[in-house]
């Protein structure tokens, strides 16, 4: 009985931790450069990493590293890697001053 309670609590804690890592951004083929070159596990990890950033510099460093890795994989397979369409770190930029204020 106690074991079931402990297991249940552990599962609940994992679910809460996972929910805390969620955010509005969801990685997909349409917004992730190199999506087709990533394993399902890498896609989940990528999405989690992007959601975890709170500083623009950290996000940009990861983004550059990710793009280099995807470019290398594409080159090894003789594929053309499409250009990125969205700035995944843009939400971390400081708010710009509104003109006239």
Helices and strands as residue ranges (DSSP letters): H 2-21, G 35-37, H 40-52, H 56-77, G 90-92
